[in-house]
Amino acid sequence: MQTNNKSSSGTAAASAAAQAATCAPCEIPPFCRSYFYTGKLLTEGDLNREQRYAMDKLRLHYVALHGWGVVCGLMVRPHPDCPDRFVVTPGFAVDDCGREIRLLKECVTMFPKPPEPVRDPCPPEPCEENDRDDEIETPPPKPKGQTYYVCIRYSECQAFSKRSMGVSGVL
């Protein structure tokens, strides 16, 4: 039974589905389900289409119903021994195209090199000795913290297995 009441989650899901439909790099093609029957000759293409069908359905499910982002884990913490590195813990996320991103073990990454300091084009003029006020001491400037954004990207690794040897005498 359908109702005309739209909840915010329904609107968000429709928005995510619309975004998924217009996102050129991650377009999910129309579904084409393979049908199998006894005696059908299965080819590599048939099996690849079946996998594509299942993956595309799951991608649409993630994007349209749940959205994208970190599901669990993927916490970022400083490296215990090296101050120039950080650690990303194992976890699971879904990217904006609905693809699963899974990090199975801790990942240690170096911080990028800090940018070179920009030289002040208008340095302050030096003070004369009699203009100085020795009683007022300015505290040294505090070091400014850097903000870093850690991004993770989907990457698929295909596994290839050995070809099977044909069985002679069987048709």
Buried (B, 14 or more C-beta within 10 A) or exposed (E): EEEEEEEEEEEBBEEBBEBBEEBEEBEBEEEEEBEEEEEEEEEEEEEEBBEBBEBBBBBBEBBBEBBBEEBEEBEEEEBEEEEEEBBBBBBBBBBBBBBBBEBEEEBEEEBEEEEEEEEEEEEEEEEEEEEEEEEEEEEEEEEEEEEEEEEBEBEEEEEEEEEEEEEEEEE
